[in-house]
């Protein structure tokens, strides 16, 4: 079972956090990745790989929300957990990067598969590399609290016109599915 977690899915004052907004795609991170998650789940099902989307993190603060996500991942007995995001910074920032818990060999192997697949599918988006994350770094709680290998996927910059011209929710979902299918075959 693959847990497909949609980043920025905790509510603040009754509204989802939403994450960064892409002026080029005219959508926020959460809404874009809800589309990716739906398409990814469908691609995985077509290949006999079960998945479940987690798009609502309960809890009043970030720590509580990450604990809730970890509990949902454990309750579904997931063997892998993904958290979907995209980056945002200055308009000149570009690229894809892949985050894993710094001491997780399985997490590192997963992000290596995502990076390799993305390099093939999106050769014109800059590779920013793999990032081993520790507790105090952004994303650390999601990666540390999950009981199974978990990764955070940052496939492009929503603030980059060039990156955004190259991506679609279905294209990213297909790339993710190919990476997961190749990884599942190696297990």
Secondary structure, DSSP 8 states (H G I E B T S, - for coil): -EEEEESS-BEETTEE----EETTTTEEHHHHHHHHHHHHHHHHHHTT--EEEE--B-SSSHHHHHHHHHHHHHHTT-SEEEEEEEE--STT---EEEEEETT-HHHHHHHHHHHHHHHHH-TTS-EEEEEEE-TTSTTHHHHHH-SSEEEEEEEEETT-HHHHHH--HHHHHHHHHHHHHHHHHH-
